[in-house]
Amino acid sequence: MNEHNPLIEEVVSAVLSKPKYNAILPGLAMQIAERELAKGRKPREAIKEVSAKLHQVGAAYFKLAPRYKQWKTELENLPGDPADEGVRAFCLKVMQAHSSTAERLPILEDFFRETLASLAPLESLADLACGLNPLALPWMPLASGARYGGCDIFSDLIDFDNAFLTHCGLHAGLTSADVFSYTIGKPVQLALLLKSLPCLEQLEKGCAQEMLENIPAMYILASYPIRSLGGKSKGMRQTYSAQFEALTADKKWKVTRFDFPSELAYLVEK
Ligand SMILES: C[S@@+](CC[C@H](N)C(=O)[O-])C[C@H]1O[C@@H](n2cnc3c(N)ncnc32)[C@H](O)[C@@H]1O
């Protein structure tokens, strides 16, 4: 990547100056800007395209403006036990801010019990493109002091997720990183790819296959949304099940499918 191309710098700094994108990974904005300019777009058009892509893959999911500062203050007054009622109520409230976790709330308990019960207690996991899912900790079968890594593209989101996990006694190691350049240092028992493959495919077409093959995890829990952000279903369950089943068809992996009213999930055992 040519970091000193003045046009790329102009586009990236215009995009990152918008409050909606100021905590987003500059490297990702730079990569998209480089691609758009290579298509011959003028900087003004490139700014629009880069902003639209970052909106589509990340910013669009914030239903409510995240209140990290206020949430951190509230957290300080809560016990560090994820089973505590006050902590659970806090998590449910915070998860409403991100569409992806918000739409999982009605199935939260069943989702993690049914998909992960057989793996309990988990000692290590990598939550890739995590959003606010670390706040689902009280519903996940993790051992106390478990290693919780992973990444997302918003630095303020990652900072808050890590603060929450640390508060609850976990070994928190989430990183603000693009999943395509993120490496899981030490193999993990479980990798989560919750509702993120369609989003990542919008950045790198065909990435799902490679990710499934290369993630150093014994198990991968991958899931898909059943409705678009606008609320339309458009046969998404059928489309995504066909896609995922084709990706794993010729593999010697054990794949278990879970159909929830608002989410389609697969547990892959490698
Ligand atoms: C559909 S949401 C899923 C969030 C979470 N996994 C869940 O299920 O609640 C997609 C997430 O992917 C993140 N994301 C998008 N592109 C990414 C990338 N290249 N690297 C890491 N995270 C990314 C977004 O910021 C967003 O949090």
The ligand as an SDF file (V2000), in Angstrom:
LIG
                    3D

 27 29  0  0  0  0  0  0  0  0999 V2000
  -22.8190   -7.9350   11.5380 C   0  0  0  0  0  0  0  0  0  0  0  0
  -21.7410   -7.2450   12.6970 S   0  0  0  0  0  0  0  0  0  0  0  0
  -21.4360   -8.6390   13.7390 C   0  0  0  0  0  0  0  0  0  0  0  0
  -20.9620   -8.2680   15.1230 C   0  0  0  0  0  0  0  0  0  0  0  0
  -20.8570   -9.4300   16.1110 C   0  0  0  0  0  0  0  0  0  0  0  0
  -20.0120  -10.4840   15.6040 N   0  0  0  0  0  0  0  0  0  0  0  0
  -22.2290   -9.9630   16.4580 C   0  0  0  0  0  0  0  0  0  0  0  0
  -22.6250  -10.9930   15.9320 O   0  0  0  0  0  0  0  0  0  0  0  0
  -22.9110   -9.3220   17.2340 O   0  0  0  0  0  0  0  0  0  0  0  0
  -20.2650   -7.1310   11.7890 C   0  0  0  0  0  0  0  0  0  0  0  0
  -19.0720   -6.6060   12.5690 C   0  0  0  0  0  0  0  0  0  0  0  0
  -17.9190   -6.7170   11.7540 O   0  0  0  0  0  0  0  0  0  0  0  0
  -17.0630   -5.6300   12.0050 C   0  0  0  0  0  0  0  0  0  0  0  0
  -16.1490   -5.5540   10.8650 N   0  0  0  0  0  0  0  0  0  0  0  0
  -16.4250   -5.1660    9.6010 C   0  0  0  0  0  0  0  0  0  0  0  0
  -15.3490   -5.2810    8.8250 N   0  0  0  0  0  0  0  0  0  0  0  0
  -14.3450   -5.7790    9.5940 C   0  0  0  0  0  0  0  0  0  0  0  0
  -12.9860   -6.1190    9.3550 C   0  0  0  0  0  0  0  0  0  0  0  0
  -12.4420   -5.9820    8.1630 N   0  0  0  0  0  0  0  0  0  0  0  0
  -12.2550   -6.5810   10.3930 N   0  0  0  0  0  0  0  0  0  0  0  0
  -12.8000   -6.7140   11.6260 C   0  0  0  0  0  0  0  0  0  0  0  0
  -14.0860   -6.4130   11.9040 N   0  0  0  0  0  0  0  0  0  0  0  0
  -14.8550   -5.9490   10.9080 C   0  0  0  0  0  0  0  0  0  0  0  0
  -18.0390   -4.4770   12.1780 C   0  0  0  0  0  0  0  0  0  0  0  0
  -17.4760   -3.3790   12.8370 O   0  0  0  0  0  0  0  0  0  0  0  0
  -19.1600   -5.1580   12.9770 C   0  0  0  0  0  0  0  0  0  0  0  0
  -18.9340   -5.0490   14.3670 O   0  0  0  0  0  0  0  0  0  0  0  0
  1  2  1  0
  2  3  1  0
  2 10  1  0
  3  4  1  0
  4  5  1  0
  5  6  1  0
  5  7  1  0
  7  8  2  0
  7  9  1  0
 10 11  1  0
 11 12  1  0
 11 26  1  0
 12 13  1  0
 13 14  1  0
 13 24  1  0
 14 15  1  0
 14 23  1  0
 15 16  2  0
 16 17  1  0
 17 18  1  0
 17 23  2  0
 18 19  1  0
 18 20  2  0
 20 21  1  0
 21 22  2  0
 22 23  1  0
 24 25  1  0
 24 26  1  0
 26 27  1  0
M  CHG  2   2   1   9  -1
M  END
$$$$
